[in-house]
Amino acid sequence: MQKIGVVGCGLMGAGIAEVCARAGLDVVVVESSEGAAKAGLARLEKSLARAAAKGRIASADEVLARLTVVTDLEALADRQLVIEAIIEEESAKIDLFKQLDEIVVDPDAILASNTSSIPIMKLGVVTSRPHHVLGIHFFNPVPVLALVELVPSLLTAPEVTERARDFVEAVLGKSAIEAGDRAGFIVNALLIPFVLSAIRMLESGFATAEDIDRGLVLGAAHPQGPLALADLIGLDTTKAVAESLYEEFKEPLYAAPPLLARMVDAGLLGRKTGRGFYTY
Ligand SMILES: NC(=O)c1ccc[n+]([C@@H]2O[C@H](COP(=O)([O-])OP(=O)(O)OC[C@H]3O[C@@H](n4cnc5c(N)ncnc54)[C@H](O)[C@@H]3O)[C@@H](O)[C@H]2O)c1
């Protein structure tokens, strides 16, 4: 697979597009508006300039030459793999998969979603090719973190999962683990209740954000505490993933605490808006 499409050029889409272009692939990225496309390209340029400054790539321009950011979904017609990384909203993703099914010509093309929590089956069944639809779930920041979760649905062809595994391991140099098509897959099913517990602890006035995070960094050797991690993930995404987990399992440990909901209402989304549990 040489011709890759990415939909969404936010935090994750830009990272996925970057690692594909750095691996020498031709990448077309589609955003929803001219403004978002401009912001997405700026995000890519900034990240590649940083990688070049640190000596991780020879030239940012050479990688940028393999990247095109557009607003027209039709530009994905000739792609062999399309990875969707738009907002975590089921109806938006369903609409997009219906359109991708119409647009992407190659019957062998893989249509993948980077969703954190939406069942892959719901995206597969709205296409005429559910056997070619699976989850390829990257971790943030994509250029840095090695893990990818592969999530075949009950209808995904085993050959498609194997092609996806080859791609993420041999081409992108990442490590793949495979999970069933259940909300949260492996990592978020364990991580999100942990982050929500930290938010509940803060909300109850039991400890400060700094002490909760320092406790886990110094006492459990975590690279960062759960509240700093929530700021990195984005509090809107954290809440959306918690809601999907709650909807799937109806377990109180997955219920988003009111503080998280109020912060999202207030637009305090973490690093991406300059303020979450911390100010950036
Ligand atoms: N943030 C994380 O740590 C993380 C980790 C793994 C997976 N994910 C998943 O990745 C996806 C994207 O998350 P994100 O953090 O990058 O969000 P984000 O808000 O940073 O980016 C989403 C982007 O999608 C664009 N978009 C929305 N609708 C679109 C459409 N119809 N067509 C084209 N572009 C569209 C938006 O303009 C925005 O730039 C979500 O499904 C999320 O659950 C997030």
The ligand as an SDF file (V2000), in Angstrom:
LIG
                    3D

 44 48  0  0  0  0  0  0  0  0999 V2000
   -6.6380   12.3890   21.2050 N   0  0  0  0  0  0  0  0  0  0  0  0
   -6.1660   11.1630   21.4330 C   0  0  0  0  0  0  0  0  0  0  0  0
   -5.3170   10.9520   22.3090 O   0  0  0  0  0  0  0  0  0  0  0  0
   -6.6490   10.0040   20.5850 C   0  0  0  0  0  0  0  0  0  0  0  0
   -5.9420    8.7950   20.6260 C   0  0  0  0  0  0  0  0  0  0  0  0
   -6.3510    7.7370   19.8000 C   0  0  0  0  0  0  0  0  0  0  0  0
   -7.4800    7.8960   18.9900 C   0  0  0  0  0  0  0  0  0  0  0  0
   -8.1660    9.0790   18.9830 N   0  0  0  0  0  0  0  0  0  0  0  0
   -9.3270    9.1920   18.0790 C   0  0  0  0  0  0  0  0  0  0  0  0
   -8.8990    9.8750   16.9050 O   0  0  0  0  0  0  0  0  0  0  0  0
   -9.9990   10.6280   16.3660 C   0  0  0  0  0  0  0  0  0  0  0  0
   -9.5830   12.0800   16.2170 C   0  0  0  0  0  0  0  0  0  0  0  0
   -9.2570   12.5890   17.4880 O   0  0  0  0  0  0  0  0  0  0  0  0
   -8.3490   13.9000   17.6540 P   0  0  0  0  0  0  0  0  0  0  0  0
   -7.8700   13.9030   19.0510 O   0  0  0  0  0  0  0  0  0  0  0  0
   -7.3770   13.9930   16.5270 O   0  0  0  0  0  0  0  0  0  0  0  0
   -9.4560   15.0600   17.4780 O   0  0  0  0  0  0  0  0  0  0  0  0
   -9.2450   16.5570   16.9550 P   0  0  0  0  0  0  0  0  0  0  0  0
  -10.4370   17.2950   17.4110 O   0  0  0  0  0  0  0  0  0  0  0  0
   -7.8840   17.0590   17.2980 O   0  0  0  0  0  0  0  0  0  0  0  0
   -9.2890   16.4040   15.3530 O   0  0  0  0  0  0  0  0  0  0  0  0
  -10.4250   16.0440   14.6270 C   0  0  0  0  0  0  0  0  0  0  0  0
  -10.3100   16.7150   13.2550 C   0  0  0  0  0  0  0  0  0  0  0  0
  -11.2880   16.1740   12.3810 O   0  0  0  0  0  0  0  0  0  0  0  0
  -11.7710   17.2260   11.5640 C   0  0  0  0  0  0  0  0  0  0  0  0
  -13.0700   16.8030   11.0430 N   0  0  0  0  0  0  0  0  0  0  0  0
  -14.2490   16.7100   11.7140 C   0  0  0  0  0  0  0  0  0  0  0  0
  -15.2140   16.2480   10.8810 N   0  0  0  0  0  0  0  0  0  0  0  0
  -14.6130   16.0230    9.6910 C   0  0  0  0  0  0  0  0  0  0  0  0
  -15.0690   15.5160    8.4320 C   0  0  0  0  0  0  0  0  0  0  0  0
  -16.3360   15.1430    8.2500 N   0  0  0  0  0  0  0  0  0  0  0  0
  -14.1770   15.4170    7.4110 N   0  0  0  0  0  0  0  0  0  0  0  0
  -12.8900   15.7850    7.5790 C   0  0  0  0  0  0  0  0  0  0  0  0
  -12.3920   16.2530    8.7530 N   0  0  0  0  0  0  0  0  0  0  0  0
  -13.2520   16.3640    9.7860 C   0  0  0  0  0  0  0  0  0  0  0  0
  -11.8100   18.4280   12.4770 C   0  0  0  0  0  0  0  0  0  0  0  0
  -11.7880   19.6270   11.7100 O   0  0  0  0  0  0  0  0  0  0  0  0
  -10.5290   18.2310   13.3060 C   0  0  0  0  0  0  0  0  0  0  0  0
   -9.4110   18.8640   12.7260 O   0  0  0  0  0  0  0  0  0  0  0  0
  -11.1810   10.3720   17.3030 C   0  0  0  0  0  0  0  0  0  0  0  0
  -11.9380    9.3100   16.7980 O   0  0  0  0  0  0  0  0  0  0  0  0
  -10.5000    9.9950   18.6110 C   0  0  0  0  0  0  0  0  0  0  0  0
  -11.3100    9.1810   19.4310 O   0  0  0  0  0  0  0  0  0  0  0  0
   -7.7690   10.1380   19.7520 C   0  0  0  0  0  0  0  0  0  0  0  0
  1  2  1  0
  2  3  2  0
  2  4  1  0
  4  5  1  0
  4 44  2  0
  5  6  2  0
  6  7  1  0
  7  8  2  0
  8  9  1  0
  8 44  1  0
  9 10  1  0
  9 42  1  0
 10 11  1  0
 11 12  1  0
 11 40  1  0
 12 13  1  0
 13 14  1  0
 14 15  2  0
 14 16  1  0
 14 17  1  0
 17 18  1  0
 18 19  2  0
 18 20  1  0
 18 21  1  0
 21 22  1  0
 22 23  1  0
 23 24  1  0
 23 38  1  0
 24 25  1  0
 25 26  1  0
 25 36  1  0
 26 27  1  0
 26 35  1  0
 27 28  2  0
 28 29  1  0
 29 30  1  0
 29 35  2  0
 30 31  1  0
 30 32  2  0
 32 33  1  0
 33 34  2  0
 34 35  1  0
 36 37  1  0
 36 38  1  0
 38 39  1  0
 40 41  1  0
 40 42  1  0
 42 43  1  0
M  CHG  2   8   1  16  -1
M  END
$$$$
